[in-house]
Amino acid sequence: MTIAFWTLLFAIMLPWLMALIKKTPSSLHGKYNNRAPRAGEQDLQGVSQRVLWAEQNSYEILPGYIAAIIVSYLVGAEQYCIDIFALIFIGSRILYCLCYIKDWPSLRSAVWVVGLLCIIAIFVMSAL
């Protein structure tokens, strides 16, 4: 299994990690209800709200990343280069979540662009 395929697992798990952080008792002030897990999300504020937004964005970018990795494998793109872009993508996503949690909006946006450029680069390499 390639490094890029392993990064898919991590990319899939990253929003789950954000959800776990969001659901900690300190984040929800003891208001988490497993019968209605999303009921309290609209009331989140501060760090908890930013963790929710990081979780949501992690889900949003996931389909494009999955598609890029699968397409690169199917067309036989240079695996070493794909693995490098995959690792940079994962690093950017970790930093992105950290920037969201720490409320660093400018750096967060720049890091998001890095992740997007990695997806585009993987698609471009697949086309060559």
N, CA, C and O atoms as CSV, one atom per row, in Angstrom:
chain,resi,resn,atom,element,x,y,z
A,1,MET,N,N,0.850,-1.173,0.000
A,1,MET,CA,C,0.000,0.000,0.000
A,1,MET,C,C,0.899,1.240,0.000
A,1,MET,O,O,1.914,1.282,0.695
A,2,THR,N,N,0.520,2.224,-0.770
A,2,THR,CA,C,1.347,3.418,-0.913
A,2,THR,C,C,1.149,4.376,0.265
A,2,THR,O,O,0.175,4.287,1.012
A,3,ILE,N,N,2.095,5.279,0.399
A,3,ILE,CA,C,1.981,6.332,1.422
A,3,ILE,C,C,0.720,7.156,1.175
A,3,ILE,O,O,0.001,7.505,2.111
A,4,ALA,N,N,0.461,7.463,-0.092
A,4,ALA,CA,C,-0.722,8.266,-0.422
A,4,ALA,C,C,-2.004,7.580,0.043
A,4,ALA,O,O,-2.916,8.244,0.536
A,5,PHE,N,N,-2.082,6.262,-0.110
A,5,PHE,CA,C,-3.261,5.548,0.371
A,5,PHE,C,C,-3.380,5.620,1.893
A,5,PHE,O,O,-4.487,5.737,2.419
A,6,TRP,N,N,-2.266,5.551,2.599
A,6,TRP,CA,C,-2.306,5.691,4.065
A,6,TRP,C,C,-2.777,7.081,4.467
A,6,TRP,O,O,-3.456,7.243,5.480
A,7,THR,N,N,-2.412,8.089,3.667
A,7,THR,CA,C,-2.869,9.439,3.998
A,7,THR,C,C,-4.379,9.568,3.838
A,7,THR,O,O,-5.005,10.399,4.495
A,8,LEU,N,N,-4.968,8.746,2.963
A,8,LEU,CA,C,-6.431,8.751,2.850
A,8,LEU,C,C,-7.076,8.383,4.181
A,8,LEU,O,O,-8.041,9.013,4.613
A,9,LEU,N,N,-6.532,7.358,4.819
A,9,LEU,CA,C,-7.063,6.959,6.122
A,9,LEU,C,C,-6.957,8.110,7.112
A,9,LEU,O,O,-7.905,8.385,7.847
A,10,PHE,N,N,-5.824,8.775,7.137
A,10,PHE,CA,C,-5.653,9.890,8.067
A,10,PHE,C,C,-6.617,11.023,7.732
A,10,PHE,O,O,-7.216,11.615,8.630
A,11,ALA,N,N,-6.769,11.329,6.438
A,11,ALA,CA,C,-7.674,12.414,6.030
A,11,ALA,C,C,-9.120,12.094,6.399
A,11,ALA,O,O,-9.888,12.994,6.740
A,12,ILE,N,N,-9.489,10.828,6.335
A,12,ILE,CA,C,-10.837,10.416,6.721
A,12,ILE,C,C,-11.011,10.531,8.238
A,12,ILE,O,O,-12.084,10.896,8.718
A,13,MET,N,N,-9.967,10.224,8.976
A,13,MET,CA,C,-10.051,10.236,10.437
A,13,MET,C,C,-9.949,11.640,11.042
A,13,MET,O,O,-10.403,11.858,12.165
A,14,LEU,N,N,-9.363,12.589,10.316
A,14,LEU,CA,C,-9.162,13.933,10.865
A,14,LEU,C,C,-10.470,14.611,11.292
A,14,LEU,O,O,-10.515,15.174,12.386
A,15,PRO,N,N,-11.530,14.583,10.483
A,15,PRO,CA,C,-12.767,15.204,10.979
A,15,PRO,C,C,-13.346,14.470,12.187
A,15,PRO,O,O,-13.981,15.086,13.043
A,16,TRP,N,N,-13.131,13.164,12.256
A,16,TRP,CA,C,-13.594,12.418,13.430
A,16,TRP,C,C,-12.850,12.873,14.674
A,16,TRP,O,O,-13.432,12.968,15.754
A,17,LEU,N,N,-11.562,13.153,14.520
A,17,LEU,CA,C,-10.785,13.667,15.651
A,17,LEU,C,C,-11.325,15.023,16.096
A,17,LEU,O,O,-11.448,15.288,17.292
A,18,MET,N,N,-11.647,15.877,15.125
A,18,MET,CA,C,-12.230,17.177,15.470
A,18,MET,C,C,-13.579,16.991,16.173
A,18,MET,O,O,-13.892,17.717,17.116
A,19,ALA,N,N,-14.366,16.030,15.719
A,19,ALA,CA,C,-15.659,15.762,16.357
A,19,ALA,C,C,-15.457,15.281,17.791
A,19,ALA,O,O,-16.210,15.660,18.688
A,20,LEU,N,N,-14.455,14.459,18.003
A,20,LEU,CA,C,-14.159,13.976,19.352
A,20,LEU,C,C,-13.764,15.129,20.265
A,20,LEU,O,O,-14.220,15.213,21.406
A,21,ILE,N,N,-12.918,16.013,19.759
A,21,ILE,CA,C,-12.517,17.186,20.547
A,21,ILE,C,C,-13.733,18.056,20.854
A,21,ILE,O,O,-13.898,18.552,21.969
A,22,LYS,N,N,-14.575,18.228,19.846
A,22,LYS,CA,C,-15.777,19.063,20.009
A,22,LYS,C,C,-16.717,18.487,21.065
A,22,LYS,O,O,-17.381,19.238,21.779
A,23,LYS,N,N,-16.776,17.160,21.167
A,23,LYS,CA,C,-17.729,16.510,22.068
A,23,LYS,C,C,-17.206,16.313,23.484
A,23,LYS,O,O,-17.898,15.732,24.321
A,24,THR,N,N,-16.015,16.781,23.762
A,24,THR,CA,C,-15.507,16.642,25.130
A,24,THR,C,C,-16.394,17.447,26.070
A,24,THR,O,O,-16.919,18.495,25.692
A,25,PRO,N,N,-16.559,16.963,27.282
A,25,PRO,CA,C,-17.440,17.678,28.232
A,25,PRO,C,C,-17.076,19.150,28.417
A,25,PRO,O,O,-17.964,19.989,28.570
A,26,SER,N,N,-15.807,19.467,28.405
A,26,SER,CA,C,-15.427,20.868,28.604
A,26,SER,C,C,-15.859,21.733,27.421
A,26,SER,O,O,-16.139,22.919,27.591
A,27,SER,N,N,-15.912,21.148,26.227
A,27,SER,CA,C,-16.326,21.907,25.049
A,27,SER,C,C,-17.819,22.195,25.054
A,27,SER,O,O,-18.253,23.294,24.708
A,28,LEU,N,N,-18.592,21.205,25.446
A,28,LEU,CA,C,-20.048,21.352,25.394
A,28,LEU,C,C,-20.651,21.720,26.740
A,28,LEU,O,O,-21.871,21.795,26.878
A,29,HIS,N,N,-19.809,21.946,27.718
A,29,HIS,CA,C,-20.257,22.345,29.050
A,29,HIS,C,C,-21.280,21.355,29.620
A,29,HIS,O,O,-22.258,21.734,30.263
A,30,GLY,N,N,-21.009,20.060,29.354
A,30,GLY,CA,C,-21.874,19.021,29.889
A,30,GLY,C,C,-23.206,18.899,29.192
A,30,GLY,O,O,-24.097,18.223,29.708
A,31,LYS,N,N,-23.386,19.529,28.029
A,31,LYS,CA,C,-24.678,19.540,27.350
A,31,LYS,C,C,-24.779,18.519,26.216
A,31,LYS,O,O,-25.779,18.510,25.499
A,32,TYR,N,N,-23.784,17.667,26.036
A,32,TYR,CA,C,-23.824,16.714,24.928
A,32,TYR,C,C,-24.894,15.658,25.179
A,32,TYR,O,O,-24.950,15.064,26.256
A,33,ASN,N,N,-25.737,15.431,24.184
A,33,ASN,CA,C,-26.809,14.443,24.257
A,33,ASN,C,C,-26.636,13.489,23.094
A,33,ASN,O,O,-26.796,13.886,21.940
A,34,ASN,N,N,-26.313,12.235,23.378
A,34,ASN,CA,C,-26.064,11.264,22.319
A,34,ASN,C,C,-27.336,10.910,21.545
A,34,ASN,O,O,-27.244,10.384,20.436
A,35,ARG,N,N,-28.508,11.182,22.094
A,35,ARG,CA,C,-29.757,10.956,21.356
A,35,ARG,C,C,-29.933,12.003,20.250
A,35,ARG,O,O,-30.570,11.737,19.231
A,36,ALA,N,N,-29.379,13.162,20.456
A,36,ALA,CA,C,-29.455,14.252,19.470
A,36,ALA,C,C,-28.079,14.920,19.418
A,36,ALA,O,O,-27.910,16.030,19.922
A,37,PRO,N,N,-27.093,14.245,18.808
A,37,PRO,CA,C,-25.712,14.717,18.902
A,37,PRO,C,C,-25.460,16.089,18.286
A,37,PRO,O,O,-24.490,16.750,18.656
A,38,ARG,N,N,-26.289,16.530,17.371
A,38,ARG,CA,C,-26.053,17.831,16.731
A,38,ARG,C,C,-26.907,18.946,17.330
A,38,ARG,O,O,-26.829,20.099,16.905
A,39,ALA,N,N,-27.704,18.597,18.299
A,39,ALA,CA,C,-28.650,19.573,18.859
A,39,ALA,C,C,-27.961,20.775,19.480
A,39,ALA,O,O,-28.472,21.892,19.393
A,40,GLY,N,N,-26.821,20.568,20.099
A,40,GLY,CA,C,-26.163,21.686,20.771
A,40,GLY,C,C,-25.150,22.427,19.926
A,40,GLY,O,O,-24.553,23.397,20.395
A,41,GLU,N,N,-24.939,21.994,18.686
A,41,GLU,CA,C,-23.882,22.612,17.870
A,41,GLU,C,C,-24.136,24.079,17.581
A,41,GLU,O,O,-23.194,24.870,17.524
A,42,GLN,N,N,-25.391,24.454,17.400
A,42,GLN,CA,C,-25.693,25.853,17.086
A,42,GLN,C,C,-25.391,26.777,18.256
A,42,GLN,O,O,-25.286,27.990,18.077
A,43,ASP,N,N,-25.250,26.214,19.452
A,43,ASP,CA,C,-24.966,27.024,20.643
A,43,ASP,C,C,-23.481,27.103,20.989
A,43,ASP,O,O,-23.096,27.794,21.932
A,44,LEU,N,N,-22.651,26.398,20.225
A,44,LEU,CA,C,-21.220,26.407,20.526
A,44,LEU,C,C,-20.639,27.796,20.295
A,44,LEU,O,O,-21.091,28.545,19.430
A,45,GLN,N,N,-19.633,28.115,21.085
A,45,GLN,CA,C,-18.944,29.399,20.939
A,45,GLN,C,C,-17.456,29.183,21.134
A,45,GLN,O,O,-17.033,28.144,21.641
A,46,GLY,N,N,-16.672,30.156,20.733
A,46,GLY,CA,C,-15.237,30.145,20.979
A,46,GLY,C,C,-14.539,28.956,20.355
A,46,GLY,O,O,-14.786,28.615,19.198
A,47,VAL,N,N,-13.668,28.328,21.124
A,47,VAL,CA,C,-12.854,27.214,20.622
A,47,VAL,C,C,-13.733,26.079,20.124
A,47,VAL,O,O,-13.456,25.503,19.072
A,48,SER,N,N,-14.782,25.748,20.857
A,48,SER,CA,C,-15.658,24.645,20.457
A,48,SER,C,C,-16.293,24.907,19.099
A,48,SER,O,O,-16.410,23.999,18.276
A,49,GLN,N,N,-16.698,26.134,18.868
A,49,GLN,CA,C,-17.287,26.487,17.581
A,49,GLN,C,C,-16.244,26.389,16.467
A,49,GLN,O,O,-16.548,25.920,15.370
A,50,ARG,N,N,-15.036,26.825,16.742
A,50,ARG,CA,C,-13.983,26.748,15.731
A,50,ARG,C,C,-13.598,25.295,15.438
A,50,ARG,O,O,-13.278,24.963,14.297
A,51,VAL,N,N,-13.626,24.433,16.447
A,51,VAL,CA,C,-13.364,23.009,16.226
A,51,VAL,C,C,-14.452,22.428,15.328
A,51,VAL,O,O,-14.157,21.630,14.438
A,52,LEU,N,N,-15.696,22.816,15.550
A,52,LEU,CA,C,-16.802,22.384,14.687
A,52,LEU,C,C,-16.553,22.815,13.248
A,52,LEU,O,O,-16.727,22.027,12.319
A,53,TRP,N,N,-16.149,24.057,13.067
A,53,TRP,CA,C,-15.892,24.551,11.718
A,53,TRP,C,C,-14.724,23.816,11.066
A,53,TRP,O,O,-14.760,23.541,9.867
A,54,ALA,N,N,-13.698,23.497,11.835
A,54,ALA,CA,C,-12.570,22.718,11.311
A,54,ALA,C,C,-13.045,21.327,10.902
A,54,ALA,O,O,-12.633,20.803,9.867
A,55,GLU,N,N,-13.908,20.736,11.713
A,55,GLU,CA,C,-14.482,19.421,11.381
A,55,GLU,C,C,-15.256,19.501,10.067
A,55,GLU,O,O,-15.072,18.670,9.179
A,56,GLN,N,N,-16.117,20.499,9.953
A,56,GLN,CA,C,-16.933,20.637,8.746
A,56,GLN,C,C,-16.072,20.844,7.507
A,56,GLN,O,O,-16.332,20.246,6.463
A,57,ASN,N,N,-15.049,21.689,7.616
A,57,ASN,CA,C,-14.190,21.930,6.471
A,57,ASN,C,C,-13.397,20.681,6.108
A,57,ASN,O,O,-13.119,20.439,4.933
A,58,SER,N,N,-13.036,19.893,7.102
A,58,SER,CA,C,-12.309,18.654,6.836
A,58,SER,C,C,-13.170,17.681,6.037
A,58,SER,O,O,-12.662,16.971,5.169
A,59,TYR,N,N,-14.466,17.643,6.325
A,59,TYR,CA,C,-15.379,16.829,5.518
A,59,TYR,C,C,-15.526,17.397,4.108
A,59,TYR,O,O,-15.602,16.642,3.138
A,60,GLU,N,N,-15.566,18.712,3.993
A,60,GLU,CA,C,-15.806,19.352,2.701
A,60,GLU,C,C,-14.678,19.124,1.710
A,60,GLU,O,O,-14.936,18.942,0.520
A,61,ILE,N,N,-13.434,19.129,2.172
A,61,ILE,CA,C,-12.300,18.994,1.261
A,61,ILE,C,C,-11.979,17.535,0.951
A,61,ILE,O,O,-11.243,17.245,0.008
A,62,LEU,N,N,-12.525,16.625,1.737
A,62,LEU,CA,C,-12.206,15.205,1.625
A,62,LEU,C,C,-12.537,14.581,0.261
A,62,LEU,O,O,-11.695,13.852,-0.263
A,63,PRO,N,N,-13.705,14.819,-0.347
A,63,PRO,CA,C,-13.997,14.170,-1.634
A,63,PRO,C,C,-12.984,14.502,-2.733
A,63,PRO,O,O,-12.586,13.627,-3.502
A,64,GLY,N,N,-12.575,15.758,-2.802
A,64,GLY,CA,C,-11.593,16.138,-3.813
A,64,GLY,C,C,-10.261,15.443,-3.607
A,64,GLY,O,O,-9.613,15.023,-4.566
A,65,TYR,N,N,-9.854,15.325,-2.344
A,65,TYR,CA,C,-8.587,14.666,-2.042
A,65,TYR,C,C,-8.655,13.175,-2.362
A,65,TYR,O,O,-7.733,12.620,-2.959
A,66,ILE,N,N,-9.735,12.539,-1.966
A,66,ILE,CA,C,-9.898,11.114,-2.261
A,66,ILE,C,C,-9.866,10.888,-3.768
A,66,ILE,O,O,-9.190,9.978,-4.247
A,67,ALA,N,N,-10.591,11.709,-4.512
A,67,ALA,CA,C,-10.619,11.572,-5.965
A,67,ALA,C,C,-9.228,11.741,-6.565
A,67,ALA,O,O,-8.835,10.974,-7.444
A,68,ALA,N,N,-8.484,12.733,-6.098
A,68,ALA,CA,C,-7.138,12.980,-6.636
A,68,ALA,C,C,-6.228,11.773,-6.420
A,68,ALA,O,O,-5.507,11.369,-7.332
A,69,ILE,N,N,-6.257,11.202,-5.234
A,69,ILE,CA,C,-5.392,10.059,-4.934
A,69,ILE,C,C,-5.792,8.848,-5.769
A,69,ILE,O,O,-4.925,8.165,-6.314
A,70,ILE,N,N,-7.076,8.574,-5.878
A,70,ILE,CA,C,-7.529,7.412,-6.649
A,70,ILE,C,C,-7.217,7.583,-8.131
A,70,ILE,O,O,-6.747,6.648,-8.781
A,71,VAL,N,N,-7.476,8.767,-8.664
A,71,VAL,CA,C,-7.176,9.017,-10.079
A,71,VAL,C,C,-5.676,8.867,-10.343
A,71,VAL,O,O,-5.275,8.273,-11.344
A,72,SER,N,N,-4.856,9.402,-9.451
A,72,SER,CA,C,-3.404,9.301,-9.651
A,72,SER,C,C,-2.954,7.843,-9.676
A,72,SER,O,O,-2.058,7.482,-10.439
A,73,TYR,N,N,-3.566,7.016,-8.857
A,73,TYR,CA,C,-3.225,5.588,-8.842
A,73,TYR,C,C,-3.697,4.903,-10.123
A,73,TYR,O,O,-2.967,4.106,-10.713
A,74,LEU,N,N,-4.915,5.218,-10.546
A,74,LEU,CA,C,-5.484,4.565,-11.732
A,74,LEU,C,C,-4.712,4.878,-13.011
A,74,LEU,O,O,-4.582,4.022,-13.887
A,75,VAL,N,N,-4.204,6.097,-13.117
A,75,VAL,CA,C,-3.478,6.464,-14.339
A,75,VAL,C,C,-1.986,6.173,-14.232
A,75,VAL,O,O,-1.251,6.351,-15.204
A,76,GLY,N,N,-1.536,5.735,-13.080
A,76,GLY,CA,C,-0.128,5.375,-12.916
A,76,GLY,C,C,0.806,6.567,-12.809
A,76,GLY,O,O,1.923,6.537,-13.327
A,77,ALA,N,N,0.350,7.618,-12.137
A,77,ALA,CA,C,1.203,8.796,-11.946
A,77,ALA,C,C,2.428,8.424,-11.108
A,77,ALA,O,O,2.427,7.418,-10.399
A,78,GLU,N,N,3.457,9.240,-11.200
A,78,GLU,CA,C,4.705,9.005,-10.463
A,78,GLU,C,C,4.415,8.934,-8.963
A,78,GLU,O,O,4.098,9.946,-8.338
A,79,GLN,N,N,4.526,7.740,-8.393
A,79,GLN,CA,C,4.098,7.520,-7.019
A,79,GLN,C,C,4.888,8.337,-6.008
A,79,GLN,O,O,4.317,8.842,-5.041
A,80,TYR,N,N,6.170,8.472,-6.214
A,80,TYR,CA,C,6.991,9.232,-5.269
A,80,TYR,C,C,6.482,10.665,-5.145
A,80,TYR,O,O,6.356,11.188,-4.038
A,81,CYS,N,N,6.191,11.291,-6.270
A,81,CYS,CA,C,5.705,12.672,-6.258
A,81,CYS,C,C,4.308,12.763,-5.643
A,81,CYS,O,O,4.014,13.693,-4.892
A,82,ILE,N,N,3.458,11.801,-5.962
A,82,ILE,CA,C,2.113,11.783,-5.376
A,82,ILE,C,C,2.211,11.662,-3.855
A,82,ILE,O,O,1.503,12.352,-3.123
A,83,ASP,N,N,3.095,10.779,-3.389
A,83,ASP,CA,C,3.279,10.608,-1.942
A,83,ASP,C,C,3.738,11.898,-1.275
A,83,ASP,O,O,3.288,12.230,-0.179
A,84,ILE,N,N,4.629,12.621,-1.934
A,84,ILE,CA,C,5.112,13.895,-1.368
A,84,ILE,C,C,3.965,14.893,-1.244
A,84,ILE,O,O,3.794,15.516,-0.196
A,85,PHE,N,N,3.174,15.048,-2.317
A,85,PHE,CA,C,2.043,15.973,-2.254
A,85,PHE,C,C,0.998,15.507,-1.242
A,85,PHE,O,O,0.351,16.328,-0.592
A,86,ALA,N,N,0.834,14.199,-1.109
A,86,ALA,CA,C,-0.119,13.664,-0.130
A,86,ALA,C,C,0.325,14.010,1.295
A,86,ALA,O,O,-0.491,14.407,2.127
A,87,LEU,N,N,1.604,13.858,1.563
A,87,LEU,CA,C,2.115,14.195,2.898
A,87,LEU,C,C,2.023,15.690,3.178
A,87,LEU,O,O,1.706,16.097,4.295
A,88,ILE,N,N,2.300,16.506,2.167
A,88,ILE,CA,C,2.155,17.953,2.339
A,88,ILE,C,C,0.690,18.301,2.598
A,88,ILE,O,O,0.386,19.148,3.438
A,89,PHE,N,N,-0.211,17.644,1.874
A,89,PHE,CA,C,-1.648,17.876,2.084
A,89,PHE,C,C,-2.032,17.569,3.534
A,89,PHE,O,O,-2.699,18.374,4.185
A,90,ILE,N,N,-1.613,16.412,4.036
A,90,ILE,CA,C,-1.953,16.027,5.405
A,90,ILE,C,C,-1.350,17.018,6.402
A,90,ILE,O,O,-2.011,17.421,7.359
A,91,GLY,N,N,-0.116,17.404,6.179
A,91,GLY,CA,C,0.502,18.407,7.049
A,91,GLY,C,C,-0.275,19.711,7.034
A,91,GLY,O,O,-0.458,20.347,8.072
A,92,SER,N,N,-0.730,20.105,5.853
A,92,SER,CA,C,-1.494,21.350,5.750
A,92,SER,C,C,-2.829,21.233,6.473
A,92,SER,O,O,-3.300,22.203,7.065
A,93,ARG,N,N,-3.439,20.057,6.430
A,93,ARG,CA,C,-4.728,19.872,7.100
A,93,ARG,C,C,-4.575,19.896,8.626
A,93,ARG,O,O,-5.431,20.428,9.333
A,94,ILE,N,N,-3.489,19.323,9.120
A,94,ILE,CA,C,-3.233,19.367,10.562
A,94,ILE,C,C,-3.018,20.818,10.992
A,94,ILE,O,O,-3.595,21.277,11.977
A,95,LEU,N,N,-2.181,21.529,10.241
A,95,LEU,CA,C,-1.922,22.934,10.550
A,95,LEU,C,C,-3.184,23.771,10.397
A,95,LEU,O,O,-3.415,24.694,11.178
A,96,TYR,N,N,-3.997,23.459,9.401
A,96,TYR,CA,C,-5.264,24.161,9.182
A,96,TYR,C,C,-6.156,24.046,10.424
A,96,TYR,O,O,-6.682,25.045,10.912
A,97,CYS,N,N,-6.319,22.832,10.921
A,97,CYS,CA,C,-7.153,22.622,12.115
A,97,CYS,C,C,-6.582,23.375,13.308
A,97,CYS,O,O,-7.324,23.989,14.075
A,98,LEU,N,N,-5.275,23.328,13.461
A,98,LEU,CA,C,-4.636,24.060,14.555
A,98,LEU,C,C,-4.898,25.561,14.426
A,98,LEU,O,O,-5.217,26.229,15.409
A,99,CYS,N,N,-4.760,26.085,13.206
A,99,CYS,CA,C,-5.021,27.513,12.974
A,99,CYS,C,C,-6.470,27.870,13.292
A,99,CYS,O,O,-6.744,28.942,13.832
A,100,TYR,N,N,-7.394,26.975,12.957
A,100,TYR,CA,C,-8.799,27.227,13.275
A,100,TYR,C,C,-8.998,27.266,14.788
A,100,TYR,O,O,-9.641,28.173,15.316
A,101,ILE,N,N,-8.446,26.282,15.473
A,101,ILE,CA,C,-8.604,26.194,16.921
A,101,ILE,C,C,-7.981,27.402,17.619
A,101,ILE,O,O,-8.553,27.940,18.567
A,102,LYS,N,N,-6.805,27.825,17.144
A,102,LYS,CA,C,-6.094,28.946,17.771
A,102,LYS,C,C,-6.616,30.307,17.305
A,102,LYS,O,O,-6.193,31.340,17.825
A,103,ASP,N,N,-7.527,30.316,16.334
A,103,ASP,CA,C,-8.116,31.548,15.794
A,103,ASP,C,C,-7.073,32.417,15.095
A,103,ASP,O,O,-6.920,33.602,15.391
A,104,TRP,N,N,-6.364,31.790,14.162
A,104,TRP,CA,C,-5.393,32.483,13.320
A,104,TRP,C,C,-5.933,32.504,11.893
A,104,TRP,O,O,-5.495,31.702,11.069
A,105,PRO,N,N,-6.870,33.397,11.577
A,105,PRO,CA,C,-7.581,33.330,10.299
A,105,PRO,C,C,-6.718,33.530,9.054
A,105,PRO,O,O,-6.929,32.842,8.055
A,106,SER,N,N,-5.763,34.439,9.083
A,106,SER,CA,C,-4.946,34.683,7.882
A,106,SER,C,C,-4.063,33.484,7.561
A,106,SER,O,O,-3.998,33.042,6.414
A,107,LEU,N,N,-3.384,32.958,8.580
A,107,LEU,CA,C,-2.550,31.773,8.372
A,107,LEU,C,C,-3.416,30.579,7.975
A,107,LEU,O,O,-3.024,29.779,7.125
A,108,ARG,N,N,-4.593,30.461,8.589
A,108,ARG,CA,C,-5.513,29.373,8.254
A,108,ARG,C,C,-5.871,29.404,6.768
A,108,ARG,O,O,-5.867,28.366,6.106
A,109,SER,N,N,-6.175,30.574,6.253
A,109,SER,CA,C,-6.529,30.691,4.832
A,109,SER,C,C,-5.352,30.330,3.938
A,109,SER,O,O,-5.525,29.657,2.922
A,110,ALA,N,N,-4.161,30.772,4.310
A,110,ALA,CA,C,-2.968,30.445,3.520
A,110,ALA,C,C,-2.709,28.940,3.525
A,110,ALA,O,O,-2.360,28.363,2.495
A,111,VAL,N,N,-2.877,28.314,4.673
A,111,VAL,CA,C,-2.655,26.871,4.783
A,111,VAL,C,C,-3.719,26.107,3.996
A,111,VAL,O,O,-3.423,25.075,3.396
A,112,TRP,N,N,-4.936,26.601,3.997
A,112,TRP,CA,C,-6.000,25.975,3.210
A,112,TRP,C,C,-5.631,25.983,1.725
A,112,TRP,O,O,-5.836,24.994,1.021
A,113,VAL,N,N,-5.089,27.097,1.261
A,113,VAL,CA,C,-4.665,27.194,-0.144
A,113,VAL,C,C,-3.573,26.164,-0.447
A,113,VAL,O,O,-3.581,25.558,-1.518
A,114,VAL,N,N,-2.644,25.961,0.475
A,114,VAL,CA,C,-1.591,24.948,0.280
A,114,VAL,C,C,-2.227,23.575,0.070
A,114,VAL,O,O,-1.834,22.844,-0.840
A,115,GLY,N,N,-3.192,23.224,0.892
A,115,GLY,CA,C,-3.877,21.935,0.741
A,115,GLY,C,C,-4.589,21.830,-0.592
A,115,GLY,O,O,-4.521,20.794,-1.254
A,116,LEU,N,N,-5.272,22.892,-0.994
A,116,LEU,CA,C,-5.966,22.895,-2.282
A,116,LEU,C,C,-4.975,22.750,-3.432
A,116,LEU,O,O,-5.229,22.005,-4.378
A,117,LEU,N,N,-3.853,23.453,-3.358
A,117,LEU,CA,C,-2.839,23.347,-4.403
A,117,LEU,C,C,-2.264,21.935,-4.484
A,117,LEU,O,O,-1.906,21.481,-5.570
A,118,CYS,N,N,-2.172,21.241,-3.364
A,118,CYS,CA,C,-1.711,19.847,-3.386
A,118,CYS,C,C,-2.692,18.970,-4.164
A,118,CYS,O,O,-2.275,18.128,-4.959
A,119,ILE,N,N,-3.977,19.162,-3.940
A,119,ILE,CA,C,-4.990,18.397,-4.679
A,119,ILE,C,C,-4.875,18.691,-6.171
A,119,ILE,O,O,-4.890,17.775,-6.993
A,120,ILE,N,N,-4.762,19.956,-6.511
A,120,ILE,CA,C,-4.630,20.339,-7.925
A,120,ILE,C,C,-3.363,19.746,-8.519
A,120,ILE,O,O,-3.386,19.246,-9.644
A,121,ALA,N,N,-2.260,19.792,-7.784
A,121,ALA,CA,C,-0.996,19.243,-8.272
A,121,ALA,C,C,-1.106,17.744,-8.524
A,121,ALA,O,O,-0.561,17.245,-9.509
A,122,ILE,N,N,-1.790,17.029,-7.666
A,122,ILE,CA,C,-1.957,15.588,-7.865
A,122,ILE,C,C,-2.777,15.318,-9.124
A,122,ILE,O,O,-2.455,14.409,-9.889
A,123,PHE,N,N,-3.816,16.089,-9.339
A,123,PHE,CA,C,-4.599,15.937,-10.569
A,123,PHE,C,C,-3.765,16.270,-11.803
A,123,PHE,O,O,-3.813,15.544,-12.795
A,124,VAL,N,N,-3.003,17.358,-11.750
A,124,VAL,CA,C,-2.154,17.757,-12.885
A,124,VAL,C,C,-1.121,16.686,-13.183
A,124,VAL,O,O,-0.899,16.343,-14.344
A,125,MET,N,N,-0.486,16.152,-12.142
A,125,MET,CA,C,0.499,15.086,-12.347
A,125,MET,C,C,-0.157,13.855,-12.955
A,125,MET,O,O,0.474,13.128,-13.722
A,126,SER,N,N,-1.398,13.623,-12.623
A,126,SER,CA,C,-2.118,12.482,-13.193
A,126,SER,C,C,-2.412,12.687,-14.662
A,126,SER,O,O,-2.500,11.725,-15.425
A,127,ALA,N,N,-2.564,13.937,-15.060
A,127,ALA,CA,C,-2.875,14.253,-16.453
A,127,ALA,C,C,-1.639,14.223,-17.342
A,127,ALA,O,O,-1.761,14.125,-18.563
A,128,LEU,N,N,-0.467,14.305,-16.756
A,128,LEU,CA,C,0.764,14.359,-17.567
A,128,LEU,C,C,1.266,12.995,-17.979
A,128,LEU,O,O,2.287,12.893,-18.659
